Amino acid sequence: PGPWLCRRGVPRLRLRLDPSPGPQGLPQALPPQSPSNPDAVLAFLAGLGLSSADVATAVAKDPLLLCAGVERTLAPVVTGLTGLGLSPSEIRRLASLADRPFRYKSIVSKMHYYLLLLGSSENLFRVLNRAGFFRCSLERVFKPNVAFLHECGLAACDIAKLCMAVPRMFTSNPDRVRAMVACAEGIGIPRDSGMFRYALQAVACISEETIAAKVDYLKTTFKWSVAEVVIAVSKAPGVLRRSKDFLRSWSEFLISEVGLEPGYIAHRPAMLNYSLDGRLRPRYYVLKFLKENRLLHRDRDYYSAVAVTQKVFVEKFICPHKEAAPHLAEDYAAACKGEVPA
C-alpha cells in the first residue's frame, strides 16, 4: 500500500514493513517515506501553468490530490484531456474547477461524453461551476436522464440547451426527472409541444405546491380564468418562475395603466418576459403621445408595438415623425433609461 493516507483531508504518514525478517524473525518497520509525493504533485500542477492561487484552490477542494501518483494518474489524465482537444488553458481551468475528479482517470471518459452532449468545451465550462457533473454517476444517473428525455421527444440540441439552462436536472435522481416531465405535462404542455423544453426549465427547480400556488396567484392578479391560465402558461411557461412582486407590477401596468383586457394578455404572455421599465413603459409612452397628437394613421395594436425589435420600433414609430415631433426620439431614449417624459 502507498505510504500516504488522508483522513478528513489531512495527509498522514503510514509505516511500511520491510519483508526481510528483523532480529526476532518478524517484519521490521522502515522509517516513514519522505513526503516527496505532495511535492511532486505541486510541481506537476505548477508545470501545467497553474498559479499558486489555482493550486491552493485545487488542493483545498480536494486535499487527497496531494496523494495522487503523478506518473500513474495525473500525467495520463492530462494526456487524455489533451487528446479530447482541450487546450492547456482549459486543462488548467479544469484542474482548479473540478470537484475532486482530477486524480481519477475516469474524468477523461466523462469529459468526452459531456463534450459530445454539449457540443463544445466552452459550453461545458459554463455549467461546471453550477452542477456536480463529476460527482454524478454517468451510467446510473446522467445517461439514463438523457435517454429518458430522448424518449420524451427532445432532440439532441434541445437536450443540450436544457442542460445548459438547468444542469442540475441531469444530475438529479432519474425518478425526480420523470416527476418533472409529469409536472410539465400536468400544466398543459404535452411532450410534442415546441414549448416542452421551456416547461421543463420552468418546473425543474420548483415544487408542485409552489406551482399550484403560483397558478392561483396568476388567476387573482391578472383576473384570468383557469382556461386563460392554461393558455398563458402553455405559451410562456417561464411565468411560473416569476416572483409575486414582478407579476403584480406587470399586472398593474398592463391592466390598470395601458387598459388591456385580461384575455388579451393571456393570449400574449410573451409581454411578461419584456422589461417593464426598459421596453413596455417607454413604448407605451410613444404610442400614447402619437395617438393624442393624431400622428398615427391607424390604431396600432399595443402588442405588435412591443414585440418588434428596438430597430424596427424606432423605424416605424419614431423616425416618421421627426418633423412633427422633433423631441420624440430624445424623450423615448430617456424613457428607456427610466426617466418619465413630460
C-alpha positions as CSV (number, residue, x, y, z in Angstrom):
1,P,0.0,0.0,0.0
2,G,1.0,3.6,-0.5
3,P,2.6,5.4,2.3
4,W,0.1,8.3,2.4
5,L,-3.3,8.1,4.0
6,C,-5.6,11.1,4.3
7,R,-8.3,11.4,6.9
8,R,-10.6,14.3,7.0
9,G,-8.4,15.9,4.3
10,V,-5.2,15.8,6.4
11,P,-2.3,13.8,4.8
12,R,-0.7,11.4,7.3
13,L,2.3,9.0,7.1
14,R,1.9,5.3,7.2
15,L,4.5,2.8,8.4
16,R,5.9,0.5,5.8
17,L,7.1,-3.0,6.6
18,D,10.3,-4.5,5.3
19,P,9.6,-8.0,4.1
20,S,13.0,-9.2,5.3
21,P,12.8,-10.5,8.9
22,G,14.2,-8.5,11.7
23,P,16.2,-9.6,14.7
24,Q,13.3,-11.6,16.2
25,G,12.2,-13.0,12.8
26,L,9.4,-10.5,12.3
27,P,9.0,-8.0,9.6
28,Q,10.5,-4.7,10.7
29,A,9.2,-1.2,10.3
30,L,11.0,1.0,8.0
31,P,11.3,4.8,8.6
32,P,8.3,6.7,7.1
33,Q,8.7,7.5,3.5
34,S,9.6,11.2,2.9
35,P,6.7,13.4,1.8
36,S,8.1,13.7,-1.8
37,N,4.7,12.8,-3.4
38,P,3.0,16.0,-2.4
39,D,6.0,17.9,-3.7
40,A,5.8,16.1,-7.0
41,V,2.1,16.8,-7.3
42,L,2.6,20.5,-6.6
43,A,5.5,20.6,-9.1
44,F,3.3,18.9,-11.7
45,L,0.4,21.3,-11.2
46,A,2.8,24.2,-11.4
47,G,4.2,22.7,-14.6
48,L,0.7,22.9,-16.1
49,G,0.9,26.6,-15.6
50,L,-1.4,26.8,-12.6
51,S,-0.7,29.8,-10.4
52,S,-0.1,29.5,-6.7
53,A,-3.7,30.6,-6.0
54,D,-5.1,28.0,-8.5
55,V,-3.0,25.2,-6.9
56,A,-4.2,26.3,-3.5
57,T,-7.8,26.2,-4.7
58,A,-7.4,22.8,-6.2
59,V,-5.8,21.3,-3.1
60,A,-8.4,23.0,-0.8
61,K,-11.2,21.4,-2.9
62,D,-9.5,18.0,-2.8
63,P,-6.7,17.5,-0.3
64,L,-6.3,13.9,-1.5
65,L,-5.0,15.3,-4.7
66,L,-1.6,15.5,-2.9
67,C,-1.7,11.8,-2.6
68,A,-2.3,11.1,-6.3
69,G,0.5,9.5,-8.3
70,V,1.9,11.8,-10.9
71,E,3.1,9.2,-13.4
72,R,0.4,6.7,-12.7
73,T,-2.6,9.1,-12.6
74,L,-2.1,12.8,-13.2
75,A,0.1,12.7,-16.3
76,P,-2.3,10.1,-18.1
77,V,-5.3,12.3,-17.2
78,V,-3.6,15.4,-18.8
79,T,-2.7,13.3,-21.8
80,G,-6.2,12.0,-22.2
81,L,-7.7,15.5,-21.9
82,T,-5.3,16.8,-24.4
83,G,-6.4,14.1,-26.8
84,L,-10.0,15.3,-26.4
85,G,-8.9,18.6,-27.8
86,L,-8.7,20.6,-24.6
87,S,-6.2,23.4,-24.7
88,P,-3.6,23.9,-21.9
89,S,-5.5,26.8,-20.5
90,E,-8.7,24.7,-20.4
91,I,-6.9,21.9,-18.6
92,R,-5.5,24.4,-16.1
93,R,-9.0,25.7,-15.6
94,L,-10.4,22.2,-15.1
95,A,-7.7,21.4,-12.6
96,S,-8.8,24.4,-10.5
97,L,-12.6,23.9,-11.0
98,A,-13.2,20.2,-10.9
99,D,-14.6,18.9,-7.7
100,R,-12.2,16.0,-6.7
101,P,-12.1,14.2,-10.1
102,F,-8.8,15.3,-11.4
103,R,-7.0,12.5,-9.6
104,Y,-9.3,9.9,-11.3
105,K,-8.7,8.7,-14.8
106,S,-12.5,8.5,-15.3
107,I,-12.5,12.2,-15.7
108,V,-11.4,11.7,-19.3
109,S,-14.3,9.5,-20.3
110,K,-16.7,11.8,-18.5
111,M,-15.3,14.8,-20.3
112,H,-15.6,13.0,-23.6
113,Y,-19.3,12.3,-23.0
114,Y,-20.1,15.8,-21.8
115,L,-18.3,17.4,-24.7
116,L,-20.3,15.3,-27.2
117,L,-23.5,16.2,-25.4
118,L,-22.9,20.0,-25.1
119,G,-21.0,20.4,-28.3
120,S,-18.0,22.4,-27.1
121,S,-15.7,22.9,-24.1
122,E,-17.0,26.5,-23.9
123,N,-20.5,25.2,-23.2
124,L,-19.2,22.7,-20.7
125,F,-17.2,25.1,-18.7
126,R,-20.2,27.4,-18.5
127,V,-22.0,24.8,-16.4
128,L,-19.2,23.1,-14.4
129,N,-19.5,25.6,-11.6
130,R,-23.2,25.1,-11.3
131,A,-23.6,21.3,-11.3
132,G,-21.9,18.3,-9.8
133,F,-21.1,16.7,-13.1
134,F,-18.0,14.9,-11.8
135,R,-19.6,13.7,-8.6
136,C,-22.6,12.3,-10.6
137,S,-22.6,8.7,-11.8
138,L,-22.5,8.7,-15.6
139,E,-24.0,5.3,-16.0
140,R,-26.6,5.3,-13.2
141,V,-27.8,8.9,-13.3
142,F,-26.7,11.2,-16.1
143,K,-27.0,8.9,-19.1
144,P,-30.4,7.5,-18.0
145,N,-31.7,11.0,-17.7
146,V,-30.5,11.9,-21.2
147,A,-32.0,8.7,-22.6
148,F,-35.4,9.4,-20.9
149,L,-35.5,12.9,-22.3
150,H,-34.8,11.5,-25.8
151,E,-37.8,9.2,-25.3
152,C,-39.9,12.3,-24.4
153,G,-39.2,13.6,-27.9
154,L,-36.5,16.1,-27.2
155,A,-33.8,16.4,-29.9
156,A,-30.1,16.4,-29.0
157,C,-29.9,20.2,-29.5
158,D,-32.8,20.7,-27.1
159,I,-31.3,18.4,-24.5
160,A,-28.0,20.3,-24.8
161,K,-29.9,23.6,-24.3
162,L,-31.8,22.2,-21.4
163,C,-28.6,21.0,-19.8
164,M,-27.1,24.5,-20.2
165,A,-30.2,26.1,-18.6
166,V,-30.8,23.6,-15.8
167,P,-27.6,21.5,-15.4
168,R,-28.7,20.1,-12.0
169,M,-31.7,18.5,-13.6
170,F,-29.3,16.0,-15.3
171,T,-27.6,15.1,-12.0
172,S,-30.9,14.5,-10.2
173,N,-32.3,11.2,-9.4
174,P,-34.0,9.7,-12.6
175,D,-37.2,9.4,-10.7
176,R,-37.1,13.1,-10.0
177,V,-36.7,13.8,-13.7
178,R,-39.7,11.7,-14.5
179,A,-41.7,13.7,-12.0
180,M,-40.5,16.9,-13.7
181,V,-41.8,15.6,-17.0
182,A,-45.1,14.6,-15.5
183,C,-45.4,18.1,-13.9
184,A,-44.7,19.8,-17.2
185,E,-47.5,17.7,-18.8
186,G,-49.7,18.5,-15.8
187,I,-49.6,22.2,-16.5
188,G,-50.9,21.6,-20.0
189,I,-47.8,21.3,-22.1
190,P,-47.5,17.9,-24.0
191,R,-44.2,16.3,-24.9
192,D,-44.6,17.0,-28.6
193,S,-45.1,20.8,-28.0
194,G,-42.3,23.1,-29.0
195,M,-42.6,24.7,-25.5
196,F,-41.9,21.4,-23.7
197,R,-38.2,22.2,-23.1
198,Y,-39.2,25.6,-21.7
199,A,-41.8,23.9,-19.5
200,L,-39.1,21.6,-18.1
201,Q,-36.9,24.6,-17.4
202,A,-39.7,26.3,-15.5
203,V,-40.7,23.3,-13.3
204,A,-37.2,21.9,-12.8
205,C,-36.5,23.7,-9.5
206,I,-39.9,24.4,-8.1
207,S,-42.3,22.0,-6.2
208,E,-45.8,21.1,-7.3
209,E,-47.1,23.0,-4.3
210,T,-45.3,26.2,-5.5
211,I,-46.7,25.7,-9.0
212,A,-50.2,25.4,-7.7
213,A,-49.9,28.5,-5.5
214,K,-48.5,30.4,-8.5
215,V,-51.4,29.4,-10.7
216,D,-53.8,30.7,-8.1
217,Y,-51.9,33.9,-7.9
218,L,-52.0,34.3,-11.7
219,K,-55.8,33.9,-11.6
220,T,-56.2,36.5,-8.9
221,T,-53.6,39.0,-10.2
222,F,-54.5,39.0,-13.9
223,K,-58.1,38.2,-13.4
224,W,-57.7,35.0,-15.5
225,S,-60.0,32.0,-15.7
226,V,-58.5,28.6,-15.3
227,A,-58.6,28.2,-19.1
228,E,-56.7,31.5,-19.6
229,V,-54.0,30.5,-17.1
230,V,-53.5,27.3,-19.1
231,I,-53.2,29.3,-22.3
232,A,-50.7,31.7,-20.8
233,V,-48.6,29.1,-19.2
234,S,-48.6,26.9,-22.3
235,K,-47.3,29.8,-24.3
236,A,-44.9,31.2,-21.7
237,P,-44.0,28.6,-19.0
238,G,-41.5,30.9,-17.5
239,V,-44.2,32.9,-15.8
240,L,-44.3,30.2,-13.2
241,R,-40.9,31.3,-12.0
242,R,-41.7,35.0,-11.8
243,S,-41.9,36.5,-8.4
244,K,-45.2,37.8,-7.0
245,D,-43.9,41.3,-6.9
246,F,-42.9,41.0,-10.6
247,L,-46.3,39.7,-11.6
248,R,-48.2,42.3,-9.6
249,S,-46.2,45.2,-11.2
250,W,-46.8,43.9,-14.7
251,S,-50.5,43.4,-14.0
252,E,-50.9,46.9,-12.6
253,F,-49.2,48.4,-15.6
254,L,-50.8,46.3,-18.4
255,I,-54.4,46.2,-17.0
256,S,-54.7,49.4,-14.9
257,E,-52.5,51.8,-16.9
258,V,-52.5,50.5,-20.5
259,G,-56.0,49.2,-20.2
260,L,-55.5,45.8,-21.7
261,E,-58.1,43.1,-21.2
262,P,-57.1,40.0,-19.1
263,G,-57.9,37.7,-22.0
264,Y,-55.7,39.8,-24.4
265,I,-52.7,39.4,-22.0
266,A,-53.4,35.6,-21.6
267,H,-53.1,35.0,-25.3
268,R,-49.9,37.2,-25.5
269,P,-48.0,36.2,-22.3
270,A,-44.7,37.0,-24.0
271,M,-45.3,40.5,-22.8
272,L,-44.4,39.2,-19.3
273,N,-40.9,38.4,-20.5
274,Y,-40.2,42.0,-21.6
275,S,-38.6,44.6,-19.3
276,L,-41.2,46.8,-17.8
277,D,-39.1,50.0,-17.5
278,G,-36.9,49.3,-20.4
279,R,-39.5,48.3,-23.0
280,L,-43.1,48.2,-22.1
281,R,-43.4,51.6,-20.5
282,P,-41.3,53.6,-23.0
283,R,-43.1,52.2,-26.0
284,Y,-46.5,52.8,-24.3
285,Y,-45.5,56.5,-23.8
286,V,-44.6,56.8,-27.5
287,L,-47.9,55.2,-28.6
288,K,-49.9,57.4,-26.2
289,F,-48.1,60.5,-27.4
290,L,-48.7,59.7,-31.1
291,K,-52.4,58.9,-30.5
292,E,-53.0,62.0,-28.5
293,N,-51.4,64.1,-31.2
294,R,-53.1,62.2,-34.0
295,L,-49.9,61.2,-35.6
296,L,-50.9,57.5,-36.1
297,H,-52.7,56.9,-39.3
298,R,-54.4,53.9,-37.8
299,D,-54.9,52.4,-34.4
300,R,-51.8,50.4,-33.6
301,D,-52.1,47.2,-31.6
302,Y,-50.0,47.5,-28.4
303,Y,-48.5,44.0,-28.5
304,S,-47.4,44.5,-32.1
305,A,-45.5,47.6,-31.0
306,V,-43.7,46.0,-28.0
307,A,-43.0,42.7,-29.8
308,V,-40.8,44.1,-32.5
309,T,-37.1,44.8,-32.1
310,Q,-35.7,48.1,-31.0
311,K,-34.5,49.0,-34.5
312,V,-37.9,48.2,-36.1
313,F,-39.8,50.1,-33.4
314,V,-37.7,53.2,-34.0
315,E,-38.1,53.0,-37.8
316,K,-41.9,52.6,-37.6
317,F,-42.8,54.8,-34.7
318,I,-40.1,57.4,-34.2
319,C,-38.4,58.2,-37.5
320,P,-41.6,59.0,-39.5
321,H,-42.4,61.8,-37.0
322,K,-39.1,63.7,-36.8
323,E,-40.6,66.9,-38.1
324,A,-43.9,66.8,-36.2
325,A,-42.3,65.6,-33.0
326,P,-38.6,66.5,-33.1
327,H,-38.0,65.6,-29.4
328,L,-39.7,62.2,-29.6
329,A,-36.5,60.2,-30.1
330,E,-34.8,62.0,-27.3
331,D,-37.8,61.5,-24.9
332,Y,-38.0,57.8,-25.9
333,A,-34.3,57.3,-25.2
334,A,-34.8,59.0,-21.8
335,A,-37.8,56.8,-21.0
336,C,-35.8,53.7,-21.8
337,K,-33.4,54.8,-19.1
338,G,-36.2,55.1,-16.6
339,E,-36.9,58.8,-16.9
340,V,-40.6,59.6,-17.3
341,P,-41.1,62.1,-20.1
342,A,-43.3,65.2,-19.6
